[in-house]
C-alpha cells in the first residue's frame, strides 16, 4: 500500500518529468542534448528533498549523468538506434518498478520512474531515437536506483539485473541495425517484462550467492533471447538478398 509520502514523491516526479519535456522543447541546446540525464538529475534531487538519499552522493551521480551528451537527441548519430527503438525509455520505467519492488528504500526508484514516465510516453509518441549515449544514461538511472535504495549487495545484484534488455539487447544486437519490429520486438519486450523486471523481487531476502545466481540467470536468459533475435534477423536478411 502506498503511503502519502510516496504518493507525494510520485506526483512531484511526474510534474518534474513534464518540466523536463518543457526544457526539451524550449530550453537551451546543452540541456536539450541531455534530456535523460536531466531526468536522472531531477529525480535524484527529488529523492534528496523527499527521500533518504544523501546530497553528496546525489550530486556525484547527477554530475556524472549530465556529463554525457545525448547526441541522438539533437539529430546527430542518426544511424545509431537502440534495438528497442523509442520503446526503450518505457521499459526503463518497467525496470524501475522492478527495483521499487525489491529494495528497502524505494524513493530513488519511485522518483526516477515517475519523472521518466511522461518523457518515455513523449519519446514513444514522437518516435525519437535512442542512441548509445541515451542508453548509457538510462542504464545508469536504473543502477543508481538499485544501489541507492538497497541495504546490501545481494539486493543490489538482483536489482541491477532488472535493467534487462535495455542494456543486453544493444550489447548483442548493436546499434546499427535499427529498431526491431514485429515478432523480434515482441520477443525482446516479453523477455524484459517477464524475466528481467521480476528478478529483483525474486532475490529479496536471499543470500549473496542466490542473488548472484538469479542476476546471472536473468542476464543469461536475456542474452539468449537477444541472440535468437540476432540469428532470426540474419536469416531474414539473407532470404531477402
Secondary structure as UniProt FT lines:
FT   HELIX           4..26
FT   HELIX           29..32
FT   TURN            33..34
FT   HELIX           35..50
FT   HELIX           55..66
FT   HELIX           71..74
FT   TURN            78..79
FT   TURN            83..84
FT   HELIX           85..87
FT   HELIX           88..100
FT   TURN            101..102
FT   HELIX           107..125
FT   TURN            126..127
FT   HELIX           132..149
FT   HELIX           153..160
FT   HELIX           161..163
FT   HELIX           165..173
FT   HELIX           182..191
FT   HELIX           192..196
FT   TURN            197..198
FT   HELIX           199..202
FT   TURN            203..205
FT   HELIX           208..240
//
